[in-house]
Amino acid sequence: MTSQTVAGNAVGQEGFRVEADVLQILEQQGARTLDQLESELVHIGSAQLLFAIDRLSRSGRIAIGPPCNGEYLVWVIPESPYRTTRFRPVLRKTEI
């Protein structure tokens, strides 16, 4: 039971890092296609990237646009004082 909790915790922390990396790229470079994100985040697997994009999209942090020339576009949704989210990763100055 303890090993499952530890493993689950490690997976949760890894997911958090992936989401922070995705947000950092989008905030610094603007909207990107899925292919561009994948090529810029080579240390992240395709499945991890898609799961992170899904979680960020569901939490209202990013948006995914319809395909343009066959490629989906992903961008950060600007902060709003009225928006409530369940997930809000903190990017430290040292990580940016």
C-alpha positions as CSV (number, residue, x, y, z in Angstrom):
1,M,0.0,0.0,0.0
2,T,2.8,2.4,0.9
3,S,4.7,1.7,-2.4
4,Q,1.5,2.6,-4.4
5,T,1.2,5.9,-2.6
6,V,4.8,6.7,-3.2
7,A,4.6,5.7,-6.9
8,G,1.3,7.6,-7.3
9,N,2.9,10.7,-5.7
10,A,5.9,10.5,-8.0
11,V,3.6,10.2,-11.0
12,G,1.7,13.3,-9.8
13,Q,4.8,15.3,-9.3
14,E,6.1,14.3,-12.8
15,G,2.7,15.4,-14.3
16,F,3.0,18.7,-12.5
17,R,6.5,19.2,-14.0
18,V,5.3,18.4,-17.5
19,E,2.4,20.9,-17.2
20,A,4.8,23.5,-15.9
21,D,7.1,23.0,-18.9
22,V,4.2,23.2,-21.3
23,L,3.0,26.5,-19.7
24,Q,6.4,27.9,-19.7
25,I,6.9,27.3,-23.4
26,L,3.5,28.8,-24.2
27,E,3.9,31.8,-22.0
28,Q,7.3,32.6,-23.4
29,Q,6.8,31.8,-27.1
30,G,3.1,32.2,-27.6
31,A,0.7,29.8,-29.4
32,R,2.3,26.6,-30.7
33,T,1.1,23.6,-32.6
34,L,1.2,20.2,-31.0
35,D,4.1,19.3,-33.3
36,Q,6.1,22.4,-32.2
37,L,5.5,21.6,-28.5
38,E,6.6,18.1,-29.0
39,S,9.8,19.1,-30.8
40,E,10.6,21.7,-28.1
41,L,9.9,19.4,-25.2
42,V,12.0,16.4,-26.3
43,H,12.4,15.2,-22.7
44,I,8.6,14.6,-22.5
45,G,7.0,11.7,-24.3
46,S,4.1,12.2,-26.7
47,A,1.6,10.6,-24.3
48,Q,2.8,12.7,-21.3
49,L,2.5,15.8,-23.4
50,L,-1.1,15.0,-24.6
51,F,-2.2,14.2,-21.0
52,A,-0.7,17.4,-19.7
53,I,-2.4,19.4,-22.5
54,D,-5.7,17.7,-21.6
55,R,-5.4,18.5,-17.9
56,L,-4.4,22.1,-18.6
57,S,-7.3,22.5,-21.1
58,R,-9.8,21.0,-18.6
59,S,-8.6,23.3,-15.9
60,G,-9.0,26.4,-18.1
61,R,-5.3,27.3,-18.2
62,I,-4.8,26.7,-22.0
63,A,-7.0,26.4,-25.0
64,I,-6.8,24.2,-28.1
65,G,-8.0,25.5,-31.4
66,P,-9.4,23.6,-34.3
67,P,-7.0,22.2,-36.8
68,C,-5.5,24.7,-39.3
69,N,-3.7,22.9,-42.1
70,G,-4.1,19.7,-40.2
71,E,-2.4,21.0,-37.0
72,Y,-4.1,21.9,-33.7
73,L,-3.0,25.2,-32.1
74,V,-2.5,25.4,-28.3
75,W,-2.2,28.7,-26.4
76,V,-2.4,30.1,-22.8
77,I,-5.7,31.6,-21.7
78,P,-5.0,35.0,-20.1
79,E,-5.5,35.2,-16.4
80,S,-8.8,36.6,-15.1
81,P,-9.7,37.5,-11.6
82,Y,-13.1,35.8,-12.2
83,R,-11.8,32.5,-13.3
84,T,-11.6,29.7,-10.8
85,T,-9.4,26.7,-11.5
86,R,-8.6,23.4,-9.7
87,F,-5.0,23.3,-10.9
88,R,-2.6,26.2,-10.8
89,P,1.1,25.4,-11.1
90,V,3.5,27.9,-9.7
91,L,6.5,28.8,-11.9
92,R,9.4,30.0,-9.9
93,K,11.7,32.6,-11.3
94,T,14.5,30.1,-11.4
95,E,12.4,27.8,-13.7
96,I,11.6,30.5,-16.2
